[in-house]
């Protein structure tokens, strides 16, 4: 495995490279929204509202539209993602104490991004409206009654709601699953293809020794890759492990052991490396999609939610996020630990039974 320089690059370099690339690509943060502006009022009040939109860094004015037709063309050709339309008479309406209207049009082809953009715009306009209301009240010498209910929201474990704190630890789990599954699954098949499996079969080693001999090297390399990825996550993305690092490494061993049990079952059943890799990819995609990495498990149908209990990545993601992001321990994570341990024991037992038939 380590004699080939290209293999060393694949084992230790590719997981890190893929994690970094995907961490930058996979993000739910919506910033630098390309915006067009149609300001038909051109007053101090309209400019103040525009400054509120651009001050936070979420909206960037890319184009100044001259008409409503041009505004529609910009959205049709996807030049911008949003258009802010301030009608004429905006400042006069505010001065009379009436409700002034502002139109925000968004490109609805991406429903998730559209909802976020509309939420940003709604908060900005509401803050602007409150500030104007307070100014008018102060000018009239009046006082406003305080709100009966004061809401103070706070997001624990990720105060600024940055998606990198969610995706980077999850990508470590995905990379470990991919490479532990693929590399181990071709281990025995390679010996079948080159004819050395017969030499192994006539030696006095027991089947459990054979399984350990095929899993321990890959576990060691997986641990090294995991350490490199954690270091890169810290240096590049400022991801800190808030919990017990030794507990994380110990439970990662359970995860890797279960993955390699699956890989050994694939390897025992396949006749060629190509068959082993195709079978691994057949298992890989459902495990990633049903792990809670991309989509919340609670949003899935009940039958699919029960199926995720057999997915080792589902339990490891709970463990990884709990230790890395929340800093919790065994007292909180014991259901996920129990599920991970049960799957690891089951997969290794099935692999041992499969080899009992294959090597006999």
N, C-alpha and C positions, 0 to 999 in steps of 0.2 A: 504493500500500500504506500509506503514512504520512499521506496527506491526511485520511483518515477517523479522527476521534478514537477511535471505537469499535474500529477495526482496530488502532490503537496499543495499546489496553488488552488486546485479545486476544493480540497478539504478545508484549508485554513483561510483562503482568500475569498472564494466565491460567496460564502455566507455573509461575510462582512460587507462586501461590495453590494450585494443584493439588498441587504438590510438598509444600508445608507441610501441607496437609490430609491427604494420603495418608501422609506421614511420621509424623504423629501416629496415624493410624488403623492403618497396617500395622506391627504389632509382634508379636514372638514372646515378649516378656517377660511372664511371668506373675507379677503382684504383686497385693497387696490381695485375696487370695483370701477370698471370703465363706465363713465357717466357722461351723458350729454345734458346740456342746460339750455332751456328756452326761457329766458327772463324777459317777459314782456312788460314788466313794471319798471325795472332799472332805477330803483330808489335805494335809500340807505337801509330800509327794512329788508328788502329783498337781498341786498348784498350781505347783510348780517346773517340771514338764513343760509345763504350759500357758504359763508365762512364756517358756520356750524357743521355743514355737511362735509367740508374738506378738512376740518381741523383734526378729526380723529384718525385720519389716515385710511378710513374704510372706503370713502368715495373719492375718485380722482376725475376731475373734469377733463375729458378728452376732446370735447367738441362743443362749440357754441352754436346751437341751432338757430336758424332765422325764421322758421315757420313750423307749423304743426305737420305739414307734409314732409318736410325734411326730418323732423323728429321721428315720424313713422318709418321713413326710409332707413334711418340709422338702425332701428330695431330690426327691420326686415333683413338687412344685410349683416346683422350680428356685429356691427362696428362697436356698439356699446351694449352693456348689460342692463342699464337703467337710464331713464330720462326724467329730469326734474323740470316741471312746467310751472312757472310762477306767472299767473295771469296779470294783466294790467289792472290797476286799481287796488293792488294788494295792500299798499301802505295806507291808502285812504280808508279802506275797510277796517283795518286795525285801529286807526285813529278814531273812528266812530264807535269803537267798542263792539263791532259786529264780528261774525265769524268769517275770517278770510280763508280761502281754499287754495291748497297746493296739490298739484297732481304729480304722482310718482308712478311712472310706467316701468315695468320690468319685463325681461325676456323670460317667459314661463316655460321654455323648453326643458330647463333643468329645474324641476319643482323644488328640490331641496335648497338649492342656492337662492331661488326666488323667494322662498319663505324667509330665509335669513336676511336677504337684502331688504325686504319689506319690513322686517322687524327692526333692523337698524334705522331705516328711514322713519318709522313710527316713533321710535324713542327720541330721535333728534328733533323731529317736529314737535313732539310733546314737550320736550325740555324748552324749546324756543317759545312755545305758547305759554308755558308757566312763567317764564322770565318776563314776557311782555305783560302778562296779567298782573304780576307783582309790581311792575313799573307803573302801570296805570293806577293801581290801588294806592301806591305810595304818593302819586301825584295828587290824588283826590283826598289824601289825608285819612284814608280808611285803613282798617286792619282786617286781615282774613282770619277766620277761625281755623285752628289747627285741625288736621285730619283726625277723625276718630280712631282710625286704624293706621298705624305706621308700619309698612312692610320693609324689612331689611333682609335681603337675600344674600347668601354666601355659599359658594361652592367649595366643599371640603375636598382636600387631596389635589385639587387642580383649580386654584383660585381664578386664574385668567382663562380657564376653559380652552387651553391650548391642546390641539389634537396630538402633538408629538408625545405627550405624556401617556396617551392611550395607545398610539400605534407602534411606537418604538419597542416597548416591552412585548407587545403582541407579535411583532415581526421576529423577535428573537425566538419565540416559541415556534413560529412557522418555519424558520430556517433550520432549527434543530430537528423538527419533524421531517422536513424534506431530506436533509442530508443523512440523518440516521437511518431513515427508511431506505433510501436509494442505495447508499454505500453498503449497508449490511445485506440487502436483498440480493446483490450480485456477488456476495462473497463466496457462497457455496456453489452457485451456478457456474462461476468462473472455473472452479476446480472440476466441475463436471465436464465443462467444455474442453479443458486442456488435458483431462484424463488423470489428474492427481487424486481425485476422490477415492479411486480404488486403493491407492496406497494408504490413504487415511483409514479406510474401512478395515484393512488387515492389521492395523496397529492395535495394541492392547488398551487404548484409551477408551473410557466409557463415554456414553452419549452426552452426559451432563458436562463432562470435560470438553467434549467437542463443541457444545453450545457456548460454554464460557470462553473457550478459545476464540470463537467467532464473534463474540459480543464485547469482551473487555477491551480489545484494541480500539474498536469503534467508539466505545464509551469514553475512553481516554481522549481520543481526538475530538469528540463532541464537546467534552468539558473544556478543552483548549479553545475550540471555536467559540463556545459560550463566553469564556473569560475575555477573549478578544472583543466580542460583540458588546459585552457590558462596558469594557473600557472605552470603546468607540462611542457608545451611547452616552457615557459620562463626558467625554471630551468634546464631542461634536454637538450633542443635543442637550447637555446638562441634565441628564437623567440620573438621579441619585437612588441608590437602594436604601430605602428608609427602614426596612426591617432587618432581620438577622440574616447576614450573608451566608453563614454556614447552613442555616435551615434551607435557604434557597438552593444551595448546591446539593444538599441531601435529597430534597424533594425532586430536583431536576434529575437525579439518578434514577428515581422511580419512573419518571416520565420516559427517560431514554431506554430504560430496561424494557418497558412495555412496548415502545416503538420497535425495538429490535426483536421482540417476540413476534410482532406482526411481520417484520422483514424476514425472519427466519422461516416462518410458515410460507411466505411467498417463495423464498429461495428453495425450499424443499419441494415445492410443487412445480416450479418452472424447470424447463429443460435447457433453455438458453438465457443469456443475459438480456436479450431483447424482450423475451417474455416476462422476465422479472421486472424490468423497468416499466413496461406497459402496465403490468398489474399494479405496480407501486403507484403510478399516476392515476390509475382507476380508483384506488383507495384514497389517494392524497387529496383530490379535489373535494369530495364530499366531507372529508374530515375538516378541511379548512373552512368550507362554507357553513358547516353545522357546528362550529366551535364557539360562535359568539364573537369571532374576530371582525367580521364585516357586518353582520346583522344580529340584533338582540335575539337571544334564544326565546325569550318570553313572547316575542311577536310571531313565533312559528306555530303551526298547527300542533295540537296536543300530541298526536302520534309522532310527529317529527321531534318534539321535545323529549319524548321518552327514548327515541333512537339516539339522541345526543349523549345519553348516559353511557353508551358504548364507545364514545369518542374520547381517547386519552387527551387530546388537545383541549377539549372543553374544560376538563378539570385542571389542567396545567395552567390555562389562562387565568382561572380564578386564583390559583396559587401565586402565579407570577405577579398579577396586578395587586393582590393583597399584600405581598411582601415588599414589592418595589414601590408602589404608589401609596399604600395605606400604612405600611409598617406594622401590620398585624402578625400574629403568630399562630401556633397550633390551636389555641383555644377557639379562634374564629374560623380557621381553615380546616378543621378536622373533617367536615363532610367531603370536601374536595380531596383531602389526603386519603380518606378511606376509599373513595371512588377510584382514585389514581392507583392506589396499592392493589385493589381488587382486580383492576384491569391488567396491571403488570403481571400479577400472579397467574391470571387466567391465560394471557397470551403466551407467557413462557411455558406454562404447563401444556398448552396446545402445541406449541412448537416442539417440545420434548416428545410428546406423543406422536407427532408427525414424523419426527426423525426416527422414532422407534420402528415405524413401519418402513420408512425409506431406506434406512441403513441396515436393516436386518436381511 
